[in-house]
Amino acid sequence: MFAVRPCRDSDLDRVRAINIACLPENYPKKFWKEQFATGCPHFVAYRTSNGADSRAIVGYIAAMPCDESPVQIYSFAVRPECRRRGVAAMLLDAMLSAASAAALWPSISLNVRCDNTAALALYGKTGFVETRRIPQYYSDGCDGLLFKKIF
């Protein structure tokens, strides 16, 4: 079983470790600290079974202010061994609930690799709409897709 909670400052090193292990694009610790300080939501998923505690983080989702919409999901990852078990959907639901509760945020956006079929399916199910293709957005030359959800 898994649960989701808001990210704490003490989670930063574990979140960064997942980012580095799962995604080719990584951010320095200073960037993460700056984004935590914006007050935009960050959530972590953790194991709740087998005596695990909230330090057993298996995934995260993180948002920041941006120009495309008031809030953009800038990083989102789940450890490979925990994928296809609803963790990503739980994290995205927590982010969307926080965003819709914040009356100041009429929309939320994100970028996704054009070849990430699992993510594309999840975003489509949750009401995100593709607004733009960004050629060679990712460091390996893969195109990015800009998605937006309006509340």
N, C-alpha and C positions, 0 to 999 in steps of 0.2 A: 504494500500500500504506500501511497504517496500523499503528501499534503503540500500546500503552498502557504507562504507567509511573506510579509514585507521583508526586504533585504535590510540587514543591519550593517553598520560599518565593520563589525567584526567578521562579516562574511566575505569581505573584499578579496582576500587572498584565495579563498576557495572558488569564488566566482571567476576570478582571473585565470585560475588553473583550468577550469572547464573551458573558458574562452580559448585559451592557448591550445588545449588538447583537441578541441572540436572544430575550430574555425581557422582558416588561413589568415584572416584579417584580425589583428590583435591591437589592443590599446595599451599604452603605458599606464602604470599605476596612478600617476598624477592625473591623467584624463579621467579615470574611473572616479577618483576622489572628487574632482570638480563636478562631475555629473551627479554624484550622490548629493552634493551640496545644493544642486538646483531645486531640490524638492520634488522633482519628477519621480514617478513611481519606478521602483525596482523590486522584483519579486524573486524568490528562490523556491524551488521544489526540493523536498527532502523525504527520505524514507521514514515511514512510521512503524514498520513491522520489524520483527526480529530484534527488538531492543534498541533499534537505531534511534538516534536523537537528531535534533535540528542542525547539528554540525555535518550530518551525512548528506550534504547538498548534491543533488543529481542534475540540476538544471537551473536556469535563470532566464529572466527577461528584463531588459533595461530600456528606459526611455529618457529622452532629453528634449529640451526646447529646440526648434529648428525653423527654417524659413518656409518649408513646404506645407507645414501645418503647425498648429501650436505645439504639438508633441510628436516626436518620431521615435519609434522603436529602433534603437541603434545596435542592439546586440541581443541575440536569443539563441540559446543552445541547450541541448539535453545530452547527457553522456550516452554514448552508443548503446551500452547494455541496458539502458532504461527507455529506449525509444520504442514506439509502437505500443505503449502501455498507457497512453492518455496523459502523460506528463506535460507535453507541449500544449495540449488543449487546455489543461488546467492553468498553466502559466498565462496563456493568452487570454483566457477568460478572466483571470484576476486583473490583468492589465486593462482589458476593455471595461470591466466593471469600475475600476478606478478612474479611467478616462471619462466614462459616461457620467459618473457621479460628480466630476469636476465641471461645473457649468461653464467654466472659462474655456473649455476645450471643445470646440464644435467638431473637431476631427482629429484623427491620429493617422500617421503614415508610417511606412517602412519600406526598405529596399530588400529585395530577395533575388537570389541567383535564378536565372531563367531555367536552369536545369534541376532545380530543387523541387521535384514533383510532390514530395510529401508536404513541404511547406506551402506550395501553391494550392494544394487541395485544402489544407487547413484554413488558409486565408480566404479562399473562396467560400467555404462553409460558414465563415464568421462574418461575411458581409463586406470584405475588402474588395475594392475594384482597382484593376490595373489602370494607371493614368499615364504612364510613360515608360518607354524602353530606353535604357541608358547603355549605349554600346561600350563594351570593354570596361565596365564599371569596377569589376573585381581584379585583383592583382594578377590573376592567372589569365586574364583576357576575357573571361566569361561576362556576358551581358547581364546587367541588372534590370530589374523591373521595379518601378515605383508603384506602390499600392497605397490606397487611401480608404479610410472608413469614416463616414460622416455620421454623427450621432443625431 
